[in-house]
């Protein structure tokens, strides 16, 4: 196996009603609650070796405005590792507020599709502290908490974002999210091929083998993988996933 560069593993913390939950394919009415204390969850993942966290304000994504800025601020204050976050960041003030709360990186979703001029301005202002989340099903972009599918290809949005100065993309295959069915390596490969900026994979990462499959793509710009349900349900351990993301080319765990 010709592995690409090391992959950072990002444990996901999805916030709904102040609790840590996971949705099945992004459906707000199909949530499993894993913790009433997101801050404790963040500290757990840090203690297990996480070097980054991925936090999503699910209520914010559905309502179109940040709802959990206070919780996110408490998470950022409680850990020593960078926290990237998105969900409902539809205005410049929203982005400023979440970064001021302590997030290391703000993720734009719906707005990135709707307002390229704003995206260009924000990218120039915030640099590496801004990312674009591209959520797609069958290669087509989904917005507003995955409730609306656009006639826009994920690769085209990725190219637009990079042209606007965005330096990092989070690409989620929504059909795989929360299903524990493995990654869509072909779709991830195509997205990485469309741009040169950093890409973080999301959706279906549920085992060390999935991490190895992503690394086997050999894409120099594929730098991270987000893991959620597999961790919360004990299908994989964070140390094992971190090890798979860092092991030398050709190595396989026993």
Buried (B, 14 or more C-beta within 10 A) or exposed (E): EEBBBBBBBBBBBBBBEBBBBBBEBBEBEEBEEBBEEBBEBBBBBBEBBBBBBBBBBBBBBBBBBBBBBEBBBBBBEBBEBBBBBBBBBBBBEBBBBBBEBBBBBBBBBBBBBEBBEBBBBBBEEBEEBBBBBBBBBEBBBBBBBBEEBBEBBBBEBBBBBBEBBBBBBBBBBBBBBBBBEBBBBEBBBBBBBBBEBBBBBBBBBBBBBBBBBBBBBBBEBBBBBBBBBBBBEEEBBBEBBBBBBBBEEEEEEE
